[in-house]
Amino acid sequence: MSGVPEVTDADFAEEVLGAGLSVPVLVEFTADWCPPCRQMAPVLRELAAAEEGRLKVVQLNVDRNPATTNAYKVLSMPTFMVFRDGEPLRSMVGARPGRRLREELRDVL
């Protein structure tokens, strides 16, 4: 999709919930048919590169991974969820500029 690693229902527990305390994980719940999701691709790539080692950034395709999507009651795309130590800390819905996304993540980094 965007060059950001994709997680699935099968590996979500390991890749996101099992990431532990050291590094928060930002999950973008996305879909191939979602134009705002495509707009976020360069923002997420840049964020992942800039915060490497401090923040893990991944994507989950809602159409291919309904179990995780339903478990977290994701209804709109893109939805961004921040996880730390297996728990969701924050949820944000909708595309946003990179600067705003960084501000919203400041307290978890």
Backbone bond lengths (Angstrom), bond angles and torsions (degrees), N, CA, C in turn:
res aa  C-N    CA-C-N  psi(-1)  N-CA   C-N-CA  omega(-1)  CA-C   N-CA-C  phi
1 M - - - 1.445 - - 1.523 111.20 -
2 S 1.332 117.26 -72.19 1.458 118.71 -173.68 1.515 113.69 -121.68
3 G 1.320 117.91 1.42 1.450 119.49 -173.38 1.517 111.52 93.12
4 V 1.335 117.16 -6.79 1.460 122.77 174.56 1.523 106.53 -89.68
5 P 1.335 118.86 136.14 1.463 120.34 -177.43 1.528 112.27 -56.91
6 E 1.317 115.17 144.76 1.457 120.81 178.94 1.519 109.44 -103.86
7 V 1.337 115.97 136.27 1.456 121.53 173.67 1.523 107.52 -108.55
8 T 1.325 115.46 161.99 1.462 121.63 -176.79 1.529 109.83 -130.48
9 D 1.329 115.26 173.41 1.461 119.27 173.42 1.527 110.59 -54.09
10 A 1.332 116.14 -38.36 1.460 121.14 -175.28 1.516 113.57 -68.31
11 D 1.342 118.12 -34.94 1.470 118.83 -176.30 1.531 114.32 -115.04
12 F 1.341 117.77 7.53 1.462 121.02 -178.94 1.527 111.81 -58.04
13 A 1.322 116.78 -45.69 1.471 120.35 -178.46 1.520 111.19 -59.67
14 E 1.312 116.74 -42.73 1.469 120.35 -179.11 1.522 112.09 -72.72
15 E 1.329 117.05 -48.79 1.470 121.71 -172.74 1.527 114.05 -76.32
16 V 1.324 116.81 -32.85 1.470 120.44 -175.22 1.526 110.97 -108.12
17 L 1.306 116.54 -59.35 1.463 119.70 -176.02 1.517 112.21 -68.70
18 G 1.330 116.80 -30.16 1.456 120.86 -179.01 1.515 114.50 -89.49
19 A 1.328 117.65 7.50 1.465 120.48 -177.31 1.523 112.35 -69.21
20 G 1.337 118.29 -19.36 1.457 120.91 175.55 1.512 113.92 83.52
21 L 1.313 115.17 -167.55 1.460 122.39 -175.72 1.513 114.01 -83.08
22 S 1.319 116.81 -26.78 1.463 119.34 -169.05 1.526 113.86 -65.47
23 V 1.324 117.27 -38.65 1.460 119.47 -175.35 1.529 109.63 -131.56
24 P 1.330 118.14 121.63 1.458 119.35 173.70 1.524 110.35 -68.60
25 V 1.325 116.12 155.60 1.457 121.77 -179.66 1.524 108.59 -119.66
26 L 1.335 115.92 126.24 1.458 122.11 174.32 1.523 107.52 -99.38
27 V 1.325 116.19 119.39 1.464 121.77 178.87 1.524 108.07 -108.31
28 E 1.323 115.61 125.65 1.458 119.77 170.89 1.518 107.26 -98.14
29 F 1.327 116.62 117.86 1.459 121.92 171.77 1.525 105.32 -84.06
30 T 1.318 116.41 118.04 1.457 121.66 -168.20 1.515 111.03 -136.25
31 A 1.332 115.83 172.75 1.462 121.88 176.46 1.521 108.70 -148.83
32 D 1.315 116.36 148.76 1.466 121.02 -179.82 1.523 111.91 -62.26
33 W 1.323 118.09 -30.68 1.458 123.03 -175.62 1.528 112.91 -86.72
34 C 1.312 118.36 4.29 1.466 123.33 -171.70 1.536 111.46 -99.12
35 P 1.354 118.87 103.75 1.469 120.34 179.18 1.535 114.11 -58.38
36 P 1.337 120.60 -42.71 1.468 118.35 177.85 1.536 112.67 -62.32
37 C 1.334 116.06 -30.39 1.469 119.32 176.95 1.531 109.97 -64.91
38 R 1.323 116.26 -42.36 1.467 119.94 178.56 1.525 110.68 -64.53
39 Q 1.332 117.08 -34.81 1.464 120.46 177.52 1.526 111.51 -64.42
40 M 1.314 117.09 -28.42 1.461 121.33 -178.05 1.530 113.03 -80.29
41 A 1.327 117.84 -14.41 1.466 120.91 -175.65 1.530 112.72 -53.74
42 P 1.342 120.57 -51.98 1.468 118.72 -179.62 1.526 112.49 -67.31
43 V 1.315 117.67 -31.76 1.469 121.18 178.03 1.526 109.81 -63.69
44 L 1.338 116.24 -44.87 1.461 120.15 -179.34 1.521 111.94 -68.65
45 R 1.327 116.79 -39.08 1.476 119.97 176.53 1.519 110.47 -59.30
46 E 1.324 115.90 -46.55 1.467 120.83 -179.28 1.525 111.10 -64.53
47 L 1.318 116.86 -43.67 1.461 121.27 179.00 1.522 111.05 -62.00
48 A 1.326 116.80 -44.94 1.466 120.84 -179.82 1.519 110.88 -61.02
49 A 1.329 117.24 -41.45 1.465 120.83 179.81 1.528 110.87 -68.84
50 A 1.318 116.96 -43.62 1.465 121.16 -176.60 1.528 112.07 -68.84
51 E 1.323 117.24 -32.51 1.466 120.82 -175.29 1.525 112.67 -107.81
52 E 1.322 117.19 18.67 1.469 120.79 -179.80 1.522 109.88 -54.42
53 G 1.332 115.30 130.69 1.453 120.91 -177.73 1.526 112.85 90.92
54 R 1.327 117.63 -19.79 1.474 122.05 178.85 1.520 112.23 -110.52
55 L 1.344 116.69 -23.03 1.458 122.30 -177.44 1.516 108.79 -149.48
56 K 1.314 115.97 131.33 1.460 121.78 174.42 1.529 106.92 -97.68
57 V 1.334 117.28 129.72 1.461 122.03 -179.27 1.524 108.69 -117.47
58 V 1.337 116.59 126.27 1.461 122.02 179.50 1.524 109.57 -138.10
59 Q 1.325 115.33 165.74 1.462 122.20 176.31 1.514 109.52 -122.97
60 L 1.340 115.20 150.85 1.451 121.28 173.91 1.521 107.70 -132.47
61 N 1.328 115.95 120.67 1.463 121.30 -179.96 1.529 108.15 -78.28
62 V 1.331 116.14 118.26 1.468 120.27 -174.39 1.519 112.84 -67.69
63 D 1.307 117.75 -30.67 1.461 120.54 -178.90 1.523 112.03 -71.91
64 R 1.311 116.84 -34.83 1.465 121.42 -178.60 1.523 113.15 -91.06
65 N 1.335 117.11 -9.13 1.467 121.07 -174.68 1.530 111.15 -136.64
66 P 1.330 116.32 65.74 1.467 119.48 -174.84 1.527 114.33 -68.38
67 A 1.315 118.77 -28.55 1.471 119.57 -176.72 1.528 111.05 -63.63
68 T 1.320 117.58 -48.46 1.463 120.99 179.90 1.521 110.36 -68.51
69 T 1.321 116.54 -41.60 1.465 121.04 178.57 1.526 110.63 -57.13
70 N 1.313 117.24 -46.73 1.467 121.59 179.95 1.525 111.89 -70.04
71 A 1.324 117.12 -36.91 1.468 120.35 -179.42 1.525 111.68 -60.09
72 Y 1.329 116.82 -34.44 1.462 120.66 -179.09 1.525 112.36 -102.43
73 K 1.334 116.12 11.77 1.470 123.35 174.60 1.535 112.79 52.81
74 V 1.329 115.10 43.28 1.463 120.61 178.36 1.525 108.64 -80.79
75 L 1.333 115.98 123.02 1.458 121.37 -177.43 1.523 113.02 -117.21
76 S 1.319 118.46 -23.68 1.465 122.58 -176.52 1.517 109.69 -123.43
77 M 1.331 115.06 148.05 1.456 120.80 177.94 1.523 109.42 -119.29
78 P 1.315 117.32 142.49 1.456 125.48 -8.70 1.523 111.64 -78.67
79 T 1.321 114.76 145.60 1.463 121.95 168.73 1.517 106.16 -116.25
80 F 1.315 115.63 134.12 1.459 121.71 177.75 1.519 107.84 -111.35
81 M 1.326 116.31 130.83 1.460 121.15 175.87 1.515 108.59 -126.70
82 V 1.324 115.11 136.05 1.462 121.27 176.77 1.517 107.71 -104.09
83 F 1.333 115.68 128.71 1.463 122.46 179.24 1.521 109.52 -117.79
84 R 1.325 115.19 142.97 1.464 120.75 170.76 1.522 106.73 -144.25
85 D 1.303 115.45 133.36 1.459 122.00 179.89 1.527 111.90 53.64
86 G 1.336 115.66 38.75 1.453 121.23 175.07 1.513 115.34 80.46
87 E 1.318 117.36 2.18 1.465 121.11 -177.58 1.525 111.03 -117.92
88 P 1.340 117.24 139.53 1.461 119.09 174.76 1.527 109.85 -72.71
89 L 1.328 116.22 129.64 1.465 121.62 179.93 1.519 111.91 -97.59
90 R 1.320 115.83 -34.65 1.465 120.09 -172.20 1.521 108.88 -156.23
91 S 1.323 115.01 148.78 1.456 121.60 175.05 1.523 108.10 -131.14
92 M 1.327 115.85 135.69 1.462 121.91 179.99 1.527 107.37 -133.88
93 V 1.323 116.79 134.23 1.456 121.11 -176.51 1.522 109.77 -113.85
94 G 1.328 115.53 133.11 1.457 121.16 174.32 1.510 113.96 103.12
95 A 1.333 114.44 154.35 1.461 120.83 177.26 1.523 109.12 -67.06
96 R 1.325 115.52 151.57 1.449 121.10 -179.95 1.515 109.60 -154.75
97 P 1.324 118.08 155.33 1.459 120.19 176.93 1.525 110.29 -65.40
98 G 1.317 115.84 154.77 1.457 121.33 -179.72 1.516 112.97 -56.31
99 R 1.323 117.02 -40.43 1.469 120.48 -179.19 1.530 110.68 -61.36
100 R 1.311 116.66 -43.21 1.475 120.22 179.59 1.528 111.10 -66.06
101 L 1.330 116.38 -41.59 1.461 119.92 178.93 1.527 110.35 -61.55
102 R 1.315 117.39 -42.89 1.479 120.67 177.83 1.526 111.25 -61.61
103 E 1.331 116.49 -41.71 1.473 119.38 178.27 1.518 111.20 -62.38
104 E 1.330 116.73 -39.53 1.450 120.80 -179.39 1.540 111.89 -70.17
105 L 1.315 116.80 -21.95 1.464 121.46 -179.29 1.526 112.58 -97.23
106 R 1.315 117.14 -6.53 1.475 120.93 -172.65 1.524 112.97 -52.37
107 D 1.317 117.75 -44.67 1.465 119.54 -175.00 1.540 113.99 -76.12
108 V 1.315 118.93 -10.55 1.464 120.26 177.86 1.521 112.74 -100.09
109 L 1.326 116.42 -9.93 1.474 119.43 179.79 1.521 111.38 -88.84
